[in-house]
Amino acid sequence: MSPMTGIQNFLGSFISGNVQNEESSSTFSPDIENATGEFSEIRKNKNETPENYTLVIKEQKKRGHENLEKEETHGIRYEKLKKAKRQKPQFMCCSENPDLSYSSFNHQCTSGAQDCRIRPNDIYWVPRKQQGEFQEAVCTTCFKEMGNKDGWKQEKNINDRIEEVFKCRECSGLWHQCCSFFYGEPEQFVCRTCAPEAFKLMLDASGSSPDSNFIEERINGFLEEALEEDQEFQKVSVRTFYSADDSVKTGDLAPPSWKSKFIAKYGTVIKFASRAIHVFQRQNNVDQIVFSIFASEYRNPRKTWMVIDCLDSIKMFQPASLRTKVYQELVLIYFDLSRNIGLSHSYLWADPPIQGDNYIFPVKPANQPSPTPTMLENWYLTVMEKGKSNGIVKEFRSFAEEKELKKFKKPTEIPIFRNSLWSSLMAAYDVVGKPQKLWKSMSAEWESHGSDNWFIEFNEVEKDEQSEGMCQERLHEILLKKEELQYHCMENSWQFGNPRRARYASVGLINLM
């Protein structure tokens, strides 16, 4: 029972008692009234003495004063509660007055230009009536070049969603949604002050696995050695997810004119394993996600491959001076893990996102620009050179160097992977019914893509007991797939543009694990 309910019940019984006493006052001695206004029934009998009668009166007066003091105490509490209800609720989470509007991000212009974007706050155009799942949106530049402009209306690329303010059911304190670390229905909100045990802000040991432990131990050791004396060590935690039974139809990767030839080489289905690696750093008692890798692992009879499909980072690793080195070391540790599980080769493609695109993490810090192609190429070259010097990498060659060495003469001689560069280019240059023209037409790409993708060979390593558990299945419908993770973040407005929102999004991901 709440304090307020108890007070109301107490006052209710007190009032009803008064009414009953007043109605029956004829049975009470009218000259005996205690301090609470009640009349006490004092029945004389023939044996009662004046002294006894006086003691009874004093005792009842004493009890009356005690009751009055209790009522005054309850009355003070009642008034305080009423006053608290009348007061304006206060923010309990922080002293900031943040912008509660969410950021927008790039939209794809559907005019047909692959690299054309509708950027945040840009004006764009949409048909007044749209049907089906495909929604048209054309940037202003492309709209000006359109012939028929009838039936189109103007829009602005802004995000209409506003961060909510939650009111605690227990203390009535107010919390910004992203300060609250609460992910349920607003009316069910109880804050961390009132129910600290209900909030999980850090990863627990139950989510670890042999492959995550391998990466985590190595990267924390690297970090401790790299820190300067005045730099604080902040623990890095790793969580991985793995599926051994993914596949893609060979015909979906091959150019139509060469479909039968690719099927003859690879079979109707290309099997692969999917691996996701998510890296967190503990900051302000919260495990903040800072880096993720999504990769595919192919075990074909002829050759085994590890292919990094994409990786992304958030510019919040501490100390900032070690951020690049730590991220590069994480790629090298994954190279080492790959050769420990029997993979002999890797393929890399430096494919930076367009500035403002959501690559993995939606809305990254404003001071984190996307790397240029040259910058990303040099970033990967640094990784591979270090891998060669420490014995992980045996050899690596750019596509131009690999082509010169292997003397590629037809499309089937180039390895194809899901979401890879050459699979996409073959499909773009293919002309149905003219397979002999594909190789020649693709020659325009030899020079432009000669240096942005590499074929890597690992040094062999003896397997040990630890490596046996690194391919244990750990499925997750969201965290194992880049597209699912990105969609989930966007649907829930989990953004990474500043520390407050990045921590909220990170804890949201932790609570999915």
N, C-alpha and C positions, 0 to 999 in steps of 0.2 A: 504494500500500500504506500502511495506517495505521501510526503509530508502534507501537501495541500489537501488531499482526501481526508487525512486524519484530522486536520484542523476543522474542515467543514463538518465532519461527523460530530466532532466534539461540540462545536457551536450549535449544531442542530439539536442535539440532545439537551443542551443547556437551555435553549429557548423553549422547547417543548416542556421541559421540567417546570419552568416558570409559569406557563399557562396552566398546567395541572394544579400547581400549588395555589395560584390565585383563585381558581374555581372552587377549591376546597378549603378556603381560608377560614370558614366558620368553625372548622374543627381545630384550628390552631389558636394559640393565645396571641392576640393582636399586638401586644406590647413587646413581644420577643422577635426581633428582626436581626438576622446576621448581616455580615458585611457585604454579602453578595446580593442582598435584596430578597433572599428566600425567608420564608417563615418556618420555624421549626415547631413541630408538634410536641408539646409538653403536656402530658396528661398527669394531673395531680391525683394522688390517691390519699386515702385517709391516713396512711402511715408515713407519708413523705414529710420530712422536716424542712424548714426554711434553708438550713445550711446545705442539705443535699440539693435542693432546688437551685440554689445559687451556683453550686459546682457544675450542675448540668448546663446552666446558661453559659458559664465561662467556657466550658469545653466546646459547646456548639459555636460560640463566637470565634474560638481559636481555629476550629476546622473551617469556618467560613472565611477567615483571613487567608488560610493556606490555599483554599480553592481560588480565592481572588488572585493571589500571586501566580498560581498556575495559569489562570485564564489570561492574566496580563502577559505572561511569557509567551503563551500560544498566540496571543494577539499581536505581539511584536513580530514573531516569525511570520504570521499571516500577512502583516503589512509589508514586511521585507520582500516576501514572495510576490505580492501584488506590485510592489515598486520595481522588482526585477523584470516582471512581465512588461511593465510600461516602458522600461529603458530600451533604447535602440541597441540591437545586437552588435557586438564588436567582432572585427576580424581577429581570428586567433592564430592564423598561419604565418603571416609575414608582415613586414612594415611597408612592403612595396605597394604601389598602385599600378599594377601591370595593365598593358593593353590586352583586353580580354577577347579581342577579335582574332580569329585564326588567320594564318597566312594563306594566300593562294599559291598556285604553282603553274608551271607551263601546261598548256593544252596543245594537243596536236592539231595543226591546221589541216582540214580534210580536203583541201584543194588539190592535193596530189604531190606537192613538193615535200620530199621526205624530211628535210631538215627545217621546214617552216614551222614556227611555233607562235602560239598566242601567249604572251608573257603576262605575269601578274600586273593588273591595272590596265592592261591593253583593252581597247575597244575591238570587238569582233562582231560577226554577223551570223545569224542562224535563221533557217526557214521558220515562218510563223506556225506552220503545221508540220510536225515531224512524226513519223510512224516507224515502228520497229525498233530493234535494239541499236542499230547504227544511227548515231546522232551527228548531223553535219554541223561544223563550226568553221568559219572561214575568217582569216585575219583581214585587217583593213587593206593591206597591200594587195592581197590576192582578190579581195572583193572588188577593188577598183578595176581590175582587169577582166572581171566577169561581164558577159554580154547582158543577159536578162537578170535584172535586179529586183523584179517584182516579187512580192510575197516574202521578203526577208525583213528581219527586224534586228536592231542593234542591241548588243549586250556588253557588259564590262566584266573582265575576268577578276572578280573579287570573291572572297569566301564569305558567305552569309552566316556561317556558324559562329556562335559566340560561346566562349567558355562560361560554364555555369558557376554559380555561387551556391554552395551547399550550406544548410543550416543543421547543426547537430541536434539530434532528437533529445539528447541528455542535457547539454549545457546551453543550448541555443546559440553557441558561438558560430561565426561565419567562416567559411573556408573557400578559397579559390579552388576550383576543381583540380587543377594541376598541382596544387600544394597539398591536396587532401590525400592523394594516393588511394582514392575510393573509386570503384568501378561498377557499383551497383546502381539501383534506382535511387534518385535523390531523396525521396521521402523515407528511405531506410538508413540514411547516413548517420553514423555515430563516429565521432572524430577520434583521432589517435590519442588525444589526452584522456578521453573517457574510456576508450577500449584499445589500449596499445597492443594487446595480444592478438588482435584481429588483423593486424597489418603485417604483410611479408614484403620487406624492402630489399632483402638480400637473398642470393642463391643459397640453397642448402646442399649438403653433401649428397643427398639422395639422387640428384640429377647428374652426377659424374659418371664417367665411363672410361674404359681403358684408353681410347683415343683422345678423349678430352683431358685425361690426366697426363698423357704423354706431352700434349701441347702446353698445358698449363704449367707443368714443372719446368719445362725448357724456357718458356717465355719469362717466368718469374725469376729464374736464375740469370737470364740475360739482363733483365731489368735491374736486378740488384747489383750486378757487376758494372753496369753502365752509369749508375747514378753518381752524381757528385756528392761530396760530403754534406753539403747544405741542402740536398734535395731529399724529400720525404718518399719513402717506399709506400706505394699504394697497391694493394694486392690485385692481381689480374686473375679472373676466373674464366674458364672456357666451358661451353656446353656444345655438344655435337649431336647431330641426328643423322641417321643412316638408313637407306633402303637399298637392298641388294637386287631387287626384282623389277627395276624399271626397264622400259624398252621403247623403241621407236621403229615405225615401219621404214624399211630402207627406201621405199618409193617416196616417202615424204622428205627425205634428205637429198635424193638424186634428182638431177634435171630430167624432165619427162622424156626427152629424146634418148637418154642414156639409162633409163630406169632398168631395163632388162639386164644391161651389162653390170650395173652396180649390184643387182640382186644376185647375179651369178657369182660375184666376188664375195659379198657379205651375207647372203641369204636374205630371206624376206623380212627378217626382223633383226635389228641391232640391239643387243641387250647391254645394259650398263647399270651401274650402281650410282645412287645420288647421295651426296654428302653435304651437310650444311655445318659450318663452324661459326659460332657466335662468341665474341670476346667481350667481356665486361671488365670494368675497373671500379674498385670501391672508392667512391667519392662522397664525402659528407654522410657516411653511413647508408649510402645507397649504391647498389651495383648498377653502374651506368654502362650501357652498351656503347662500344666505341668502334667495332670492326666486325665485319661478317664476310665469309667466303661461301659461295655456292659452287659446287664442282660436280663433275661426272667422272666415273671411273670405268673404263672399258677393258674387258678381258677377252679380246679376240684371240683365236688360236694362233694367229701369226705374230701379234704384237700386243702388249698391254700399254694402256695410256691413262694418264690422269690429265683432265682438262679443266682449268678454272673457267667456269662459265661467266662469272662476274664476281667482283669484290667491291666493297664500299666501306667508307669510314666516316666517322663524325669527328670534327675537329675539337675534341674535348679531352683527349688523353693528357695526363699530367705525369711528369713535366712536359711542357710543349716542345722543349728542345730535343726530346727523345722520340717524339711521335713518329716521324718518318722511319727512323731506324727500327722501332718496335714493330711497325706494320710490315716492313720488309722482312724482318726476322720471322714474323708469323707465316709468311709465304714460304720461306726456306724450311721452317719446321714442318709445314705440310708436305713439302717435297720429300723431306726425310721420312715422314710417316708413310708416304706413298711407296717409297722403295722398300720400307720395312714390311709392307703387306704384299709385296711381289709385283708392283707396277714398275715397269722399266723405262717408260718414256712420258714426256709431258708435251702439251701443245699450249702455247700462249698467244693471245691476240690482244694488242693494246688498242682498246676500243673505248675511248673516254666518252662519257655522256655529254649531251649539250647542256650548257649552263642553265640551271633552273629546272631541268628534268628531274623527276623522282626516279633515281636509279634503283636503290633498295630502300633507303631511309627517306621518307618525305620531309621536305623543307628543312634543309640543313642550315647551319649558321651563315649569316650574310657575308662573313669574312672568310668563308671557305669556297673559293672558286673551283670550278671543274678544271682539271689539268688539260693542257693542250695536248694534241697527239704527240708532239715531240717530247714534252715533259713526261708523259706516261711511258713512252718508249725508253727514255733514259732511266726512269724509275725501275722498270723491269730489267734493263741491262745491268743495273747495279745489283739487283737480286741475283741474277744468273752468274755474274762475275764472282760475287761472294760465295755462291754455292759451289762454283768450280774451285775456288781457293781453299775451301774447307772440306772438299772431298765428297760432297753430296752429288754435285753435277759432274758428269764425265765430259760432256760436250754439249754445246748448243749452237744452232745455226739459224740465221734469218731465212725467210722463204727464198730470197734471191740466191743465197748460198746453197740452200737445200736443192733448189731447182738445178743449179749448175752441177752439183754433185750427183744427183739422182737422174738427171737428164729426163725430166717429166716430158712425156710426149702425148699423153691423152688424159682426160679427166679422171678416169678410174685409178690413176697412179697417185693422185693426191688424196690423202686420208680425209674423210669427212666425219664430222661430229655434229651432234645436235647444237643448233644455234652458232655454228662456226662460220668463219668468214667465207671459206671457199664453197661451202654448200649454198650459201645465199647468193654468191656471185654467179655460180653455175646456173641457178634458177633464173637469175635476172637476164643472163645473156643467151639462154637457150631459145632456139627457134624450133617449134614442133615440126617434125618431119625432116629436119636438116641437121642431124647429129654431127656431120662432118665439119660444120661451120662453127661449132661451139668453141673448140680449142683456139681457133684463130681469132674469133671475136673477143675472147677473154684476154688476149695478149695485151690489150690496153691497160690491164690491171697489174701486169707483171712489175712494172716500175713503181707505180704508186703504192702497192702493197708489198713491195720487196723487203721492207725493213720493219714493218709493224707487227709481224707474227713470226714465231720461232718454233723450231723443233728441238726438243731437249732430250738428252739421254742421261739417265742416272747411273751412278756407280752401284754395282751390286753390293748387297749387305746380307749377312747371315741372319735368318729369322731366329727370334728368340720367343720365350713363352709370352712375353708382353704383347708381341705382335699378333698373336693368335686371337686376342680379344678385340682387336681394333676394327673388326668388321661385324661387330654384333649389331643386330637390327635394333634401331631406335627410331620409330616412326613418329611423325607429328604432322597433322594435316595442314598446319599453318607454317611452322618454323622450318620445315624441310624444303619448302618451295618458295623461291623468290617472289613469284607473282602473288601467291597467297599471303605472304607476309606483308608485301607492299599494299595489297588491297585491304587487309585487316587494319593496318595502320591508318590508311586514308579514311576508311569507314568510321573509325572511332576518333578521328582527328588527333591521332598520336603523331606529334611533330617533334622535330629535333633542332629547331632554330635557336633556342636559348637553353641554358642549363635547367631552368625550372620545368620546361615542357619536355626536355630530353629525359630528365629523371622520371617524370610521370609516364612517358612512353616506355622507358626501360623497365619500370616496375610492372607495367601492364604486360610486357613480354614475359617477365619472370613469373607472373601469376598464371601464364598459359602453360608453363612447364610442369 
